[in-house]
Amino acid sequence: MKDGKNLEKLIRIVEEVYKTNTQTKIFSNYKIPNESGNKREIDILIESTINNFDIKIAIECKEYSNKVSVEKIEAFNSKCLRIPSINKKIFVSQVGFQKDAIDAAKSFGISLYTFDDISKNANSILFPISRINPVFHGFGIEEIYCDENPKLSQIKINNIQELQLISISGEKLVLYDLLEEAVIPNWKYIGWQAFNNWLKNNTIEHQIQFAVNFEGIFFEFENEKITVNQLVCHAKIKYEFISAETETKEYKNFSSGEIKAQTISFNDGQYSGSIVIDVANKAHFFDTTNDKIKELTLLAKYDKNTETFETFE
């Protein structure tokens, strides 16, 4: 059942978050035309403009006593897809979501929250800024390619990490060290692949494949030397996210009162920065950690609606 109490509470929270921005409008049970001209109802629609940059956030609110089903997620996504101006989708439930609903939301780019989540973290949820920290978690081995040997079919290696490799000079080699050395020229590719994957599907853990070629390296099996030509491996990358407190400000022309720019400043306790959007609708990113100002470069962006990926030099 839906009695509207949590929806009203949610509206008040949203208004509190956006009250400093005079260009923000918040609508409840708002009917907005889709691409066919038919009006579809959105529980909460947030419209805001930061110097001509339009933001539209659609929030669906369900106060069911049971977890939200996948059908409700699919219906919400279908509705939003036909309203191209919507650039962020949020679904709020009283008690949570079924597993299929969670999986569907991930593929649709819909953020899922409970009312408690919104109440405690409204600012970071509605306008999230966080520092992304990629953490390396080691290697994994997928395939090992060797010279032809009749005994290869008999080899059973339970733990590939324990495989003892030996150089042609007889030196025992540490497999992890070899992989670490080999991955250095591939690291930029690995980092970008993990970053691209995260942009596309918000996956936190990544396994990026690469190959390592060897010369003059073998392992012993039943008194025979089996030459290793190549290992197909993957590097394990996991992203950590550190939330930041944000503050918005407007800069106006003293005489006319016209807004010249808006800034969003953030601080996660270790690093601080600012995003400035100027009158030409261009975003400028600055690292202001330790009161030292350094302009940053936008690396990439991914549009979930059009499935297009853009990188910047």
C-alpha positions as a Markdown table, in Angstrom:
| # | Residue | x | y | z |
|---|---|---|---|---|
| 1 | Met | 0.0 | 0.0 | 0.0 |
| 2 | Lys | 1.1 | 3.6 | -0.6 |
| 3 | Asp | -0.1 | 6.3 | 1.9 |
| 4 | Gly | 2.2 | 9.1 | 0.6 |
| 5 | Lys | 3.9 | 9.9 | 3.9 |
| 6 | Asn | 7.4 | 8.8 | 2.8 |
| 7 | Leu | 6.9 | 10.5 | -0.5 |
| 8 | Glu | 6.1 | 13.8 | 1.2 |
| 9 | Lys | 9.1 | 13.3 | 3.5 |
| 10 | Leu | 11.3 | 12.6 | 0.5 |
| 11 | Ile | 10.2 | 15.8 | -1.2 |
| 12 | Arg | 11.1 | 17.8 | 1.9 |
| 13 | Ile | 14.6 | 16.2 | 2.0 |
| 14 | Val | 15.1 | 17.0 | -1.7 |
| 15 | Glu | 14.0 | 20.6 | -1.2 |
| 16 | Glu | 16.4 | 21.0 | 1.7 |
| 17 | Val | 19.3 | 19.7 | -0.4 |
| 18 | Tyr | 18.6 | 22.1 | -3.4 |
| 19 | Lys | 17.3 | 25.1 | -1.5 |
| 20 | Thr | 20.6 | 27.1 | -2.1 |
| 21 | Asn | 20.1 | 26.9 | -5.9 |
| 22 | Thr | 17.4 | 29.4 | -6.9 |
| 23 | Gln | 17.2 | 27.8 | -10.4 |
| 24 | Thr | 16.1 | 24.4 | -9.1 |
| 25 | Lys | 12.5 | 23.3 | -9.3 |
| 26 | Ile | 11.0 | 20.3 | -7.6 |
| 27 | Phe | 7.8 | 18.7 | -8.8 |
| 28 | Ser | 5.7 | 16.1 | -7.1 |
| 29 | Asn | 3.5 | 13.7 | -9.2 |
| 30 | Tyr | 4.6 | 15.6 | -12.2 |
| 31 | Lys | 3.4 | 14.7 | -15.7 |
| 32 | Ile | 6.1 | 15.2 | -18.4 |
| 33 | Pro | 5.7 | 14.5 | -22.1 |
| 34 | Asn | 7.6 | 11.6 | -23.6 |
| 35 | Glu | 9.0 | 11.5 | -27.1 |
| 36 | Ser | 5.5 | 10.7 | -28.5 |
| 37 | Gly | 4.0 | 13.7 | -26.7 |
| 38 | Asn | 2.1 | 11.6 | -24.2 |
| 39 | Lys | 2.4 | 12.7 | -20.6 |
| 40 | Arg | 3.9 | 10.3 | -18.1 |
| 41 | Glu | 3.8 | 10.8 | -14.4 |
| 42 | Ile | 7.0 | 11.0 | -12.3 |
| 43 | Asp | 6.8 | 10.8 | -8.5 |
| 44 | Ile | 9.5 | 13.5 | -8.1 |
| 45 | Leu | 11.1 | 15.4 | -10.9 |
| 46 | Ile | 14.0 | 17.7 | -10.1 |
| 47 | Glu | 14.9 | 20.3 | -12.7 |
| 48 | Ser | 17.9 | 22.4 | -12.2 |
| 49 | Thr | 20.2 | 24.6 | -14.3 |
| 50 | Ile | 23.8 | 25.4 | -13.7 |
| 51 | Asn | 24.6 | 28.1 | -16.2 |
| 52 | Asn | 22.6 | 26.6 | -19.0 |
| 53 | Phe | 23.5 | 23.0 | -18.1 |
| 54 | Asp | 20.2 | 21.3 | -17.6 |
| 55 | Ile | 19.8 | 18.6 | -15.0 |
| 56 | Lys | 16.7 | 16.4 | -14.7 |
| 57 | Ile | 16.5 | 13.7 | -12.0 |
| 58 | Ala | 13.5 | 11.3 | -12.0 |
| 59 | Ile | 12.7 | 9.7 | -8.7 |
| 60 | Glu | 10.3 | 6.8 | -8.3 |
| 61 | Cys | 8.9 | 6.2 | -4.9 |
| 62 | Lys | 7.3 | 3.0 | -3.7 |
| 63 | Glu | 6.0 | 2.5 | -0.1 |
| 64 | Tyr | 5.2 | -1.2 | -0.4 |
| 65 | Ser | 5.4 | -3.5 | 2.6 |
| 66 | Asn | 7.3 | -6.0 | 0.4 |
| 67 | Lys | 10.5 | -5.6 | -1.6 |
| 68 | Val | 10.1 | -4.0 | -5.0 |
| 69 | Ser | 10.0 | -6.5 | -7.9 |
| 70 | Val | 11.9 | -6.5 | -11.2 |
| 71 | Glu | 8.7 | -5.6 | -13.1 |
| 72 | Lys | 8.5 | -2.2 | -11.3 |
| 73 | Ile | 12.2 | -1.5 | -12.2 |
| 74 | Glu | 11.6 | -2.4 | -15.8 |
| 75 | Ala | 8.5 | -0.2 | -16.0 |
| 76 | Phe | 10.3 | 2.8 | -14.5 |
| 77 | Asn | 13.2 | 2.3 | -16.9 |
| 78 | Ser | 10.9 | 2.0 | -19.9 |
| 79 | Lys | 9.1 | 5.2 | -18.9 |
| 80 | Cys | 12.4 | 7.1 | -18.5 |
| 81 | Leu | 13.9 | 5.9 | -21.7 |
| 82 | Arg | 11.1 | 7.6 | -23.6 |
| 83 | Ile | 11.8 | 10.9 | -21.9 |
| 84 | Pro | 15.3 | 11.7 | -23.3 |
| 85 | Ser | 15.8 | 14.8 | -21.1 |
| 86 | Ile | 16.1 | 12.7 | -18.0 |
| 87 | Asn | 19.8 | 12.2 | -17.2 |
| 88 | Lys | 19.6 | 10.5 | -13.8 |
| 89 | Lys | 17.2 | 7.8 | -12.5 |
| 90 | Ile | 16.6 | 7.0 | -8.8 |
| 91 | Phe | 14.2 | 4.4 | -7.3 |
| 92 | Val | 13.4 | 4.6 | -3.6 |
| 93 | Ser | 11.7 | 1.8 | -1.7 |
| 94 | Gln | 10.5 | 1.5 | 1.8 |
| 95 | Val | 11.9 | -2.0 | 2.5 |
| 96 | Gly | 14.3 | -2.7 | -0.4 |
| 97 | Phe | 14.4 | -4.6 | -3.6 |
| 98 | Gln | 14.3 | -8.2 | -4.9 |
| 99 | Lys | 17.5 | -9.7 | -6.3 |
| 100 | Asp | 16.2 | -9.6 | -9.9 |
| 101 | Ala | 15.2 | -6.0 | -9.4 |
| 102 | Ile | 18.8 | -5.1 | -8.2 |
| 103 | Asp | 20.4 | -6.8 | -11.2 |
| 104 | Ala | 18.0 | -5.1 | -13.6 |
| 105 | Ala | 18.7 | -1.7 | -12.0 |
| 106 | Lys | 22.4 | -2.1 | -12.5 |
| 107 | Ser | 22.1 | -2.8 | -16.2 |
| 108 | Phe | 19.6 | 0.1 | -16.6 |
| 109 | Gly | 21.8 | 2.6 | -14.7 |
| 110 | Ile | 19.1 | 3.1 | -12.0 |
| 111 | Ser | 20.3 | 4.0 | -8.5 |
| 112 | Leu | 18.4 | 2.1 | -5.8 |
| 113 | Tyr | 17.9 | 3.5 | -2.2 |
| 114 | Thr | 15.7 | 3.0 | 0.8 |
| 115 | Phe | 14.1 | 6.0 | 2.6 |
| 116 | Asp | 16.7 | 5.6 | 5.3 |
| 117 | Asp | 19.5 | 5.9 | 2.7 |
| 118 | Ile | 18.1 | 9.2 | 1.4 |
| 119 | Ser | 17.5 | 10.6 | 4.9 |
| 120 | Lys | 21.1 | 10.0 | 6.0 |
| 121 | Asn | 22.9 | 10.8 | 2.7 |
| 122 | Ala | 20.7 | 12.9 | 0.6 |
| 123 | Asn | 23.3 | 15.4 | -0.6 |
| 124 | Ser | 25.8 | 12.7 | -1.8 |
| 125 | Ile | 23.0 | 10.7 | -3.4 |
| 126 | Leu | 21.3 | 13.4 | -5.3 |
| 127 | Phe | 24.5 | 15.1 | -6.4 |
| 128 | Pro | 27.3 | 12.6 | -5.7 |
| 129 | Ile | 31.0 | 13.5 | -5.7 |
| 130 | Ser | 33.4 | 10.9 | -4.5 |
| 131 | Arg | 37.1 | 10.2 | -4.9 |
| 132 | Ile | 37.8 | 7.0 | -6.8 |
| 133 | Asn | 40.7 | 4.9 | -5.7 |
| 134 | Pro | 41.8 | 1.9 | -7.8 |
| 135 | Val | 43.5 | -0.8 | -5.7 |
| 136 | Phe | 45.6 | -3.6 | -7.2 |
| 137 | His | 44.7 | -7.0 | -5.7 |
| 138 | Gly | 47.2 | -9.3 | -7.4 |
| 139 | Phe | 47.2 | -11.6 | -10.5 |
| 140 | Gly | 45.4 | -14.6 | -11.7 |
| 141 | Ile | 46.6 | -17.2 | -14.3 |
| 142 | Glu | 44.1 | -18.3 | -17.0 |
| 143 | Glu | 46.1 | -20.4 | -19.5 |
| 144 | Ile | 49.7 | -21.7 | -19.8 |
| 145 | Tyr | 51.1 | -22.5 | -23.2 |
| 146 | Cys | 54.2 | -24.8 | -23.5 |
| 147 | Asp | 56.2 | -26.6 | -26.1 |
| 148 | Glu | 54.7 | -29.8 | -27.4 |
| 149 | Asn | 55.4 | -32.6 | -24.9 |
| 150 | Pro | 53.8 | -36.1 | -24.6 |
| 151 | Lys | 53.5 | -35.6 | -20.8 |
| 152 | Leu | 51.6 | -32.3 | -20.9 |
| 153 | Ser | 48.3 | -34.1 | -20.8 |
| 154 | Gln | 49.3 | -35.8 | -17.6 |
| 155 | Ile | 50.1 | -32.6 | -15.7 |
| 156 | Lys | 47.7 | -31.5 | -13.1 |
| 157 | Ile | 48.5 | -28.3 | -11.4 |
| 158 | Asn | 46.2 | -27.6 | -8.5 |
| 159 | Asn | 47.7 | -24.2 | -7.6 |
| 160 | Ile | 49.3 | -22.4 | -10.6 |
| 161 | Gln | 50.9 | -19.9 | -8.2 |
| 162 | Glu | 53.1 | -22.8 | -6.8 |
| 163 | Leu | 54.4 | -23.5 | -10.3 |
| 164 | Gln | 58.2 | -23.4 | -10.1 |
| 165 | Leu | 59.7 | -21.8 | -13.1 |
| 166 | Ile | 63.5 | -22.1 | -13.9 |
| 167 | Ser | 65.6 | -20.0 | -16.2 |
| 168 | Ile | 67.9 | -21.6 | -18.8 |
| 169 | Ser | 70.8 | -20.8 | -16.5 |
| 170 | Gly | 69.2 | -22.9 | -13.7 |
| 171 | Glu | 68.0 | -19.9 | -11.6 |
| 172 | Lys | 64.7 | -20.5 | -9.8 |
| 173 | Leu | 62.3 | -17.8 | -10.6 |
| 174 | Val | 59.4 | -16.3 | -8.6 |
| 175 | Leu | 56.3 | -16.3 | -10.8 |
| 176 | Tyr | 54.8 | -13.3 | -9.1 |
| 177 | Asp | 57.9 | -11.2 | -9.8 |
| 178 | Leu | 57.9 | -12.2 | -13.4 |
| 179 | Leu | 54.3 | -11.1 | -13.8 |
| 180 | Glu | 54.9 | -7.8 | -11.9 |
| 181 | Glu | 57.7 | -7.0 | -14.3 |
| 182 | Ala | 55.8 | -8.0 | -17.4 |
| 183 | Val | 52.7 | -6.0 | -16.4 |
| 184 | Ile | 54.5 | -2.6 | -16.3 |
| 185 | Pro | 54.3 | -2.0 | -20.0 |
| 186 | Asn | 50.7 | -3.1 | -20.0 |
| 187 | Trp | 49.7 | -1.1 | -16.9 |
| 188 | Lys | 48.2 | 1.9 | -18.8 |
| 189 | Tyr | 46.1 | -0.4 | -20.9 |
| 190 | Ile | 45.0 | -2.3 | -17.8 |
| 191 | Gly | 44.1 | 0.8 | -15.9 |
| 192 | Trp | 42.1 | 2.2 | -18.8 |
| 193 | Gln | 40.2 | -1.0 | -19.4 |
| 194 | Ala | 39.2 | -1.2 | -15.7 |
| 195 | Phe | 38.2 | 2.5 | -15.8 |
| 196 | Asn | 36.1 | 2.1 | -18.9 |
| 197 | Asn | 34.3 | -1.0 | -17.5 |
| 198 | Trp | 33.5 | 1.0 | -14.3 |
| 199 | Leu | 32.1 | 3.9 | -16.3 |
| 200 | Lys | 29.9 | 1.5 | -18.3 |
| 201 | Asn | 28.4 | -0.7 | -15.6 |
| 202 | Asn | 29.6 | 0.6 | -12.2 |
| 203 | Thr | 31.3 | -2.8 | -11.6 |
| 204 | Ile | 33.7 | -2.4 | -8.6 |
| 205 | Glu | 35.9 | -5.5 | -9.2 |
| 206 | His | 37.6 | -6.0 | -12.5 |
| 207 | Gln | 39.8 | -8.7 | -14.0 |
| 208 | Ile | 41.8 | -7.3 | -17.0 |
| 209 | Gln | 43.4 | -9.9 | -19.2 |
| 210 | Phe | 46.9 | -9.6 | -20.6 |
| 211 | Ala | 49.5 | -12.1 | -22.0 |
| 212 | Val | 53.2 | -12.6 | -21.0 |
| 213 | Asn | 55.6 | -14.2 | -23.4 |
| 214 | Phe | 58.7 | -16.0 | -22.2 |
| 215 | Glu | 62.0 | -17.2 | -23.6 |
| 216 | Gly | 64.4 | -19.6 | -22.0 |
| 217 | Ile | 62.1 | -20.5 | -19.1 |
| 218 | Phe | 60.8 | -24.0 | -18.2 |
| 219 | Phe | 59.4 | -26.1 | -15.4 |
| 220 | Glu | 60.3 | -29.7 | -14.6 |
| 221 | Phe | 57.8 | -32.6 | -14.7 |
| 222 | Glu | 59.0 | -36.2 | -14.1 |
| 223 | Asn | 62.6 | -35.3 | -14.8 |
| 224 | Glu | 61.7 | -33.6 | -18.1 |
| 225 | Lys | 62.0 | -29.9 | -18.9 |
| 226 | Ile | 58.9 | -28.4 | -20.3 |
| 227 | Thr | 59.4 | -25.0 | -21.9 |
| 228 | Val | 56.9 | -22.2 | -21.1 |
| 229 | Asn | 56.1 | -19.9 | -24.1 |
| 230 | Gln | 53.3 | -17.8 | -22.8 |
| 231 | Leu | 51.0 | -17.2 | -19.8 |
| 232 | Val | 47.6 | -15.6 | -20.2 |
| 233 | Cys | 46.9 | -13.7 | -17.0 |
| 234 | His | 44.6 | -11.1 | -15.5 |
| 235 | Ala | 45.3 | -8.3 | -13.1 |
| 236 | Lys | 42.7 | -7.8 | -10.4 |
| 237 | Ile | 41.6 | -4.3 | -9.8 |
| 238 | Lys | 39.1 | -3.1 | -7.2 |
| 239 | Tyr | 37.7 | 0.4 | -6.9 |
| 240 | Glu | 37.2 | 2.1 | -3.6 |
| 241 | Phe | 35.0 | 5.2 | -3.3 |
| 242 | Ile | 35.5 | 7.9 | -0.7 |
| 243 | Ser | 32.5 | 10.2 | -0.3 |
| 244 | Ala | 33.0 | 13.9 | -0.1 |
| 245 | Glu | 31.0 | 16.7 | 1.5 |
| 246 | Thr | 29.9 | 19.3 | -1.0 |
| 247 | Glu | 29.0 | 22.9 | -1.0 |
| 248 | Thr | 27.5 | 25.0 | -3.8 |
| 249 | Lys | 28.0 | 28.7 | -4.4 |
| 250 | Glu | 26.8 | 31.3 | -6.9 |
| 251 | Tyr | 28.9 | 34.2 | -8.2 |
| 252 | Lys | 26.8 | 37.1 | -9.5 |
| 253 | Asn | 27.5 | 40.3 | -11.3 |
| 254 | Phe | 27.5 | 43.0 | -8.6 |
| 255 | Ser | 25.5 | 45.6 | -10.6 |
| 256 | Ser | 23.0 | 43.4 | -12.6 |
| 257 | Gly | 22.8 | 40.4 | -10.2 |
| 258 | Glu | 23.3 | 38.0 | -13.2 |
| 259 | Ile | 24.8 | 34.7 | -12.2 |
| 260 | Lys | 28.3 | 34.5 | -13.8 |
| 261 | Ala | 29.3 | 31.1 | -12.5 |
| 262 | Gln | 28.5 | 28.4 | -10.0 |
| 263 | Thr | 30.9 | 26.3 | -8.1 |
| 264 | Ile | 30.6 | 23.0 | -6.3 |
| 265 | Ser | 33.3 | 22.5 | -3.7 |
| 266 | Phe | 34.1 | 19.1 | -2.1 |
| 267 | Asn | 36.3 | 17.7 | 0.6 |
| 268 | Asp | 36.7 | 14.0 | 1.5 |
| 269 | Gly | 38.9 | 14.6 | 4.5 |
| 270 | Gln | 42.2 | 14.1 | 2.6 |
| 271 | Tyr | 41.7 | 15.8 | -0.7 |
| 272 | Ser | 39.6 | 18.9 | -1.7 |
| 273 | Gly | 38.6 | 20.4 | -5.0 |
| 274 | Ser | 36.1 | 22.5 | -6.9 |
| 275 | Ile | 34.1 | 22.3 | -10.1 |
| 276 | Val | 33.4 | 25.6 | -11.7 |
| 277 | Ile | 30.8 | 25.9 | -14.5 |
| 278 | Asp | 31.2 | 29.2 | -16.4 |
| 279 | Val | 28.8 | 31.2 | -18.6 |
| 280 | Ala | 29.9 | 29.2 | -21.7 |
| 281 | Asn | 28.6 | 26.0 | -20.0 |
| 282 | Lys | 32.2 | 24.7 | -19.7 |
| 283 | Ala | 33.2 | 22.8 | -16.6 |
| 284 | His | 36.6 | 23.4 | -15.0 |
| 285 | Phe | 38.0 | 21.0 | -12.4 |
| 286 | Phe | 40.5 | 22.1 | -9.7 |
| 287 | Asp | 42.4 | 20.2 | -7.1 |
| 288 | Thr | 42.7 | 22.6 | -4.1 |
| 289 | Thr | 44.3 | 20.2 | -1.6 |
| 290 | Asn | 46.6 | 22.0 | 0.9 |
| 291 | Asp | 45.5 | 25.3 | -0.5 |
| 292 | Lys | 47.4 | 24.6 | -3.7 |
| 293 | Ile | 45.3 | 25.2 | -6.8 |
| 294 | Lys | 45.8 | 22.9 | -9.8 |
| 295 | Glu | 43.5 | 22.6 | -12.8 |
| 296 | Leu | 42.7 | 19.0 | -13.7 |
| 297 | Thr | 41.8 | 17.3 | -17.0 |
| 298 | Leu | 38.6 | 15.4 | -17.6 |
| 299 | Leu | 39.6 | 11.8 | -18.5 |
| 300 | Ala | 36.4 | 10.4 | -19.9 |
| 301 | Lys | 32.6 | 10.2 | -19.7 |
| 302 | Tyr | 30.1 | 7.6 | -20.6 |
| 303 | Asp | 26.4 | 8.2 | -21.5 |
| 304 | Lys | 24.3 | 5.2 | -20.4 |
| 305 | Asn | 21.4 | 6.3 | -22.5 |
| 306 | Thr | 23.2 | 6.3 | -25.8 |
| 307 | Glu | 25.9 | 3.8 | -24.7 |
| 308 | Thr | 28.6 | 6.2 | -26.1 |
| 309 | Phe | 32.0 | 6.5 | -24.5 |
| 310 | Glu | 34.2 | 9.6 | -25.0 |
| 311 | Thr | 37.8 | 10.2 | -23.9 |
| 312 | Phe | 39.6 | 13.5 | -23.7 |
| 313 | Glu | 43.3 | 14.3 | -24.2 |
